[in-house]
Amino acid sequence: MKYDADVLVIGAGPVGMTVANELLRHGVKPRIVDKSPSIREVTKAMILHVRTQEVLDKVGVAERARREAQPLKEVVVHAYGKHVGSWDLDDIDSPYKHPLIIGQNRTQHLLLDLLHERGADVQWNTEALSFEMTADGVTTKLKSIDPATKAESEQTIRSQYIVGAEGSNSLVRRSLNFTFEGERYTGEQFIQADCKIKWALPKRRSYLFLTPVGYMMVIEFPDDIVRIFISLPDDNATGAAAAASQLGAVEAMNEAPTLDEIRHHFEQLSGFSCELSEPGWLARYRTSHRYSNRFSRDRAFLAGDAGHVHVPIGGQGMNTGIQDAFNLGWKLAGVVKGSFKNSILESYHAERHPVAEGLIRGTNFAYQGVLHPSELRQWATRMFGPYLIRSDRVQNFMRNTLEELKVFYPESPINLDLGGAKGPKPGERIRDAEMVRASDKATLSLNEITRSTAFTLLLFAGTEASGAYPDIAKLATEIANRYAGTVEPYAVIVDPKLPRDLFKPDRVLIDTLHIAHDAYGVAGPAFFLLRPDTYIAARGPLSAQEKLFSYLGQLLQ
Ligand SMILES: Cc1cc2nc3c(=O)[nH]c(=O)nc-3n(C[C@H](O)[C@H](O)[C@H](O)COP(=O)(O)OP(=O)(O)OC[C@H]3O[C@@H](n4cnc5c(N)ncnc54)[C@H](O)[C@@H]3O)c2cc1C
């Protein structure tokens, strides 16, 4: 069968461009089309959470984003007229220590630059109109508009797979008759402005004001710009009723707010006077939550807003979409290249659908809580908030939830748990740890090692000098020969004096201080298989080698 492209990605928002970049990084060149003429220059999703930065590190843009973003280290909380304390978002247990504030358009430009560097481009002004999927491929009808002459032309493109990353009105989702259940919040509207501000509170922090009638956030962008985000009651009953049938996360309402209107509500909700100037993006909208009943069928996949939309509380929408893309990219590339069996693709829906479900539940719960606080909740927050917010438990819960550090796949069909360790389980995010490479004594972190596009197999010798090294070297050599380029084995030893000539010294990591052994809860000889998207695939005692081989045999070609 001849294809025009292995993968057609529909939509060049942040999610489509992440899928495309991941495919390219893993050696597959996709086609990517978007009906818009270019990136839309609005700041929309302006927060990159820590887990997303970890993901973008592998994709290849985290460092660039960090260079131009504003760090978000602290959110000061004022609740119902009282300053209750701060959420500390700094020094998070990750190579990326805090969230970053950067406009969505800038994130998209960084992803587009990377696409260009990798020899690909977006075909702008090109809309996917329809597609037909058969057992051996997908034929998609595209309509392009020449920006100079406005002449329209149609073409069909045959690909092995398609990815619908075309936002909440997804053609792929509608064509496959997937549902998109949920509801629009009709009692509230949001107004927001990017602008400069003069007020009494210090810079380099963000602020949350909870009030009986709504909430407000003030978040600092680079260049002394802030995003002011305000929820208000929506008293336009007709508009609200009509809005209930809209599908998108956000329905733009006709009149953008003026800076004066923003200032009026700002002063009312915060109790602080302010001067606002130099308005950038001003918007007024309603919001909703919905998700598709399926994220894939056969050769078609949904990612990002195409599959799920939620209220923008906690800034999770784009972040979750980028993580969908990251989950899908390596699997799809591996199947296209013939390295993985097709069945791995089923794990995409199995892993990402529960994440979207959980996110919608969580954001809805948080939203209802802040929007309609009972008198009792307001009183309790004023009374106990200052104590609660200081507790490590509350702080850790907030950090882990907001920063998406506990997005795990415990029920994934591609997990293999044979025990052998007390640390993280299959389906959990990898733990970082620094070790010394035997070949050149360089300090190397697992974060760096897992930038590879292959699976990483850590073969731990155990914390006692157990004599396991020859076994480890034999297993590592066998894996390296059988799965060259797909699985990269590393021996992790505690005693630098062990014989190193049995296995490649650049694949021997010395863990004298037991940092990696402790991070993975390993005492005796054990293995951990890490996926290319930095989740744990499998773990077990070294004695369970046969089961490891049979697992790899089921997954890989
Ligand atoms: C005001 C606002 C604030 C937000 N704040 C946050 C935040 O703080 N944090 C966060 O994580 N998220 C936030 N979001 C949500 C975030 O913007 C979205 O989740 C994100 O844009 C989704 O990315 P996407 O790539 O899935 O879809 P989109 O960004 O919608 O991109 C889809 C692309 O597909 C193209 N397209 C559509 N149909 C077709 C077709 N048939 N053929 C070809 N191309 C097509 C479109 O032109 C578009 O470029 C916010 C959204 C809004 C509106």
The ligand as an SDF file (V2000), in Angstrom:
LIG
                    3D

 53 58  0  0  0  0  0  0  0  0999 V2000
   -9.1730   32.2530   27.5350 C   0  0  0  0  0  0  0  0  0  0  0  0
   -8.5500   30.9220   27.6340 C   0  0  0  0  0  0  0  0  0  0  0  0
   -7.6760   30.6720   28.6640 C   0  0  0  0  0  0  0  0  0  0  0  0
   -7.0880   29.4160   28.7660 C   0  0  0  0  0  0  0  0  0  0  0  0
   -6.2070   29.2160   29.7650 N   0  0  0  0  0  0  0  0  0  0  0  0
   -5.5610   28.0190   29.8490 C   0  0  0  0  0  0  0  0  0  0  0  0
   -4.5100   27.8120   30.7980 C   0  0  0  0  0  0  0  0  0  0  0  0
   -4.1700   28.6910   31.5780 O   0  0  0  0  0  0  0  0  0  0  0  0
   -3.8930   26.6000   30.8090 N   0  0  0  0  0  0  0  0  0  0  0  0
   -4.2220   25.5900   29.9380 C   0  0  0  0  0  0  0  0  0  0  0  0
   -3.5960   24.5130   29.9840 O   0  0  0  0  0  0  0  0  0  0  0  0
   -5.2070   25.7680   29.0250 N   0  0  0  0  0  0  0  0  0  0  0  0
   -5.8720   26.9540   28.9390 C   0  0  0  0  0  0  0  0  0  0  0  0
   -6.8040   27.1670   27.9670 N   0  0  0  0  0  0  0  0  0  0  0  0
   -7.1470   26.0760   27.0570 C   0  0  0  0  0  0  0  0  0  0  0  0
   -6.1610   25.9820   25.9190 C   0  0  0  0  0  0  0  0  0  0  0  0
   -6.1050   27.1780   25.1980 O   0  0  0  0  0  0  0  0  0  0  0  0
   -6.5880   24.8250   25.0040 C   0  0  0  0  0  0  0  0  0  0  0  0
   -6.7170   23.6690   25.8320 O   0  0  0  0  0  0  0  0  0  0  0  0
   -5.5630   24.5740   23.9160 C   0  0  0  0  0  0  0  0  0  0  0  0
   -5.5480   25.6020   22.9600 O   0  0  0  0  0  0  0  0  0  0  0  0
   -5.9070   23.2760   23.1930 C   0  0  0  0  0  0  0  0  0  0  0  0
   -4.9750   23.0560   22.1980 O   0  0  0  0  0  0  0  0  0  0  0  0
   -5.3240   22.1470   20.9280 P   0  0  0  0  0  0  0  0  0  0  0  0
   -4.0810   22.1180   20.1180 O   0  0  0  0  0  0  0  0  0  0  0  0
   -5.9460   20.8850   21.4060 O   0  0  0  0  0  0  0  0  0  0  0  0
   -6.4850   22.9090   20.1720 O   0  0  0  0  0  0  0  0  0  0  0  0
   -6.5160   24.3570   19.5380 P   0  0  0  0  0  0  0  0  0  0  0  0
   -5.5740   25.2680   20.2250 O   0  0  0  0  0  0  0  0  0  0  0  0
   -7.9610   24.7230   19.4970 O   0  0  0  0  0  0  0  0  0  0  0  0
   -5.9660   24.1340   18.0680 O   0  0  0  0  0  0  0  0  0  0  0  0
   -6.7280   23.4740   17.0910 C   0  0  0  0  0  0  0  0  0  0  0  0
   -6.2270   23.8930   15.7170 C   0  0  0  0  0  0  0  0  0  0  0  0
   -6.9260   23.1070   14.7490 O   0  0  0  0  0  0  0  0  0  0  0  0
   -7.2840   23.9120   13.6570 C   0  0  0  0  0  0  0  0  0  0  0  0
   -8.4410   23.2560   13.0050 N   0  0  0  0  0  0  0  0  0  0  0  0
   -9.6930   23.0880   13.4850 C   0  0  0  0  0  0  0  0  0  0  0  0
  -10.4410   22.3650   12.6470 N   0  0  0  0  0  0  0  0  0  0  0  0
   -9.6490   22.0560   11.5880 C   0  0  0  0  0  0  0  0  0  0  0  0
   -9.8460   21.3170   10.3770 C   0  0  0  0  0  0  0  0  0  0  0  0
  -11.0070   20.7190   10.0940 N   0  0  0  0  0  0  0  0  0  0  0  0
   -8.8210   21.2220    9.5110 N   0  0  0  0  0  0  0  0  0  0  0  0
   -7.6150   21.7940    9.7830 C   0  0  0  0  0  0  0  0  0  0  0  0
   -7.3950   22.5160   10.9040 N   0  0  0  0  0  0  0  0  0  0  0  0
   -8.3800   22.6270   11.8180 C   0  0  0  0  0  0  0  0  0  0  0  0
   -7.5690   25.2670   14.2610 C   0  0  0  0  0  0  0  0  0  0  0  0
   -7.3910   26.2890   13.2970 O   0  0  0  0  0  0  0  0  0  0  0  0
   -6.5390   25.3390   15.3880 C   0  0  0  0  0  0  0  0  0  0  0  0
   -5.3450   25.9660   14.9770 O   0  0  0  0  0  0  0  0  0  0  0  0
   -7.4130   28.4050   27.8270 C   0  0  0  0  0  0  0  0  0  0  0  0
   -8.2880   28.6810   26.7820 C   0  0  0  0  0  0  0  0  0  0  0  0
   -8.8360   29.9260   26.6780 C   0  0  0  0  0  0  0  0  0  0  0  0
   -9.7410   30.2240   25.5320 C   0  0  0  0  0  0  0  0  0  0  0  0
  1  2  1  0
  2  3  1  0
  2 52  2  0
  3  4  2  0
  4  5  1  0
  4 50  1  0
  5  6  2  0
  6  7  1  0
  6 13  1  0
  7  8  2  0
  7  9  1  0
  9 10  1  0
 10 11  2  0
 10 12  1  0
 12 13  2  0
 13 14  1  0
 14 15  1  0
 14 50  1  0
 15 16  1  0
 16 17  1  0
 16 18  1  0
 18 19  1  0
 18 20  1  0
 20 21  1  0
 20 22  1  0
 22 23  1  0
 23 24  1  0
 24 25  2  0
 24 26  1  0
 24 27  1  0
 27 28  1  0
 28 29  2  0
 28 30  1  0
 28 31  1  0
 31 32  1  0
 32 33  1  0
 33 34  1  0
 33 48  1  0
 34 35  1  0
 35 36  1  0
 35 46  1  0
 36 37  1  0
 36 45  1  0
 37 38  2  0
 38 39  1  0
 39 40  1  0
 39 45  2  0
 40 41  1  0
 40 42  2  0
 42 43  1  0
 43 44  2  0
 44 45  1  0
 46 47  1  0
 46 48  1  0
 48 49  1  0
 50 51  2  0
 51 52  1  0
 52 53  1  0
M  END
$$$$
